[in-house]
Amino acid sequence: VRIGEKQILFILFPDGQKNSIRIYSRLIEGQFPDYHQIIPDSFKTEIKVNTKDFTDKMERISLFVRENLNTVKMEAINKRGDQKEERCEIILKAESPGTGEASEKISCSKRGEDITITFNADYILDVLKIIKKENTIIKLNEPLNPVIITPEEDKDYTYILMPVRTD
């Protein structure tokens, strides 16, 4: 890493190769928003789901999304009525006038309240495709509040996803 007055340079040597990859970036001055302000301290609902299963079913369901909105509705409901961590089911739903409608079910575990929320399918797939852990954690409060997605047992990566309003 080399830091200059107006730019930064990263020099990478992938897999011990002699040839390097150089990444230059311009340094920008100024005040930036504190992203910690939009991450809640607590959540009403926390879901643990198998990453591969969730990714596969999101990819299938995304074939049926509306062309302009690209939205998928996600319902997380307990299989039992308990508020403790319980087995739950995520139901993904999508529809499009041109392709019809579809739904997929995924087993999960959940603590907290049942919730229904709508996402942009591309945005959630972007994060799921880079998570390498077996399970993904989804933390939610209200249908229009920011959603936090993290790999299980990985505090170094946090993805903030804004739901889509469907009124």
TASULPE-V760062 format. One line per field, one symbol per residue. ss: DSSP state (H for helix, E for strand, - for the rest). phi: phi as a letter, one per 40 degrees, with the letter a starting at -180 (. if undefined). psi: psi as a letter, one per 40 degrees, with the letter a starting at -180 (. if undefined). A space follows every 50 residues. Layout:
ss = ???
phi = ???
psi = ???
//
This chain:
ss = -EE---EEEEEE-HHH----EEEEEE--------HHHH------EEEEEE HHHHHHHHHHHHHH------EEEEEEEE-------EEEEEEEEEEE---E EEEEEEEEEEEE--EEEEEEHHHHHHHH------EEEEEE------EEEE E-------EEE------
phi = .bbbcbabbbbbbcfgcccbbbbbaccbchcbdccccccccbbcbbbbbc cccccdcccccccbccdccfbbcbbbbccbcccccbcbbcbcbaaadcbg baabbbcababhccababbcdccccdcccbccccbbbbbbbbdbcdbbbb ccfbccbbbbbccbcbc
psi = hhhadeiihhhighfeidhihhhiihhhiihiihdddehidiidhhhhih dddddddddddeeeihdddfihhhhhiidieieihihihhhhhiihddea iiiiihiiiihaiiihihihddddddddeeheidiihhhicieeiihhhi ihfgeehhhhhhihhe.
//
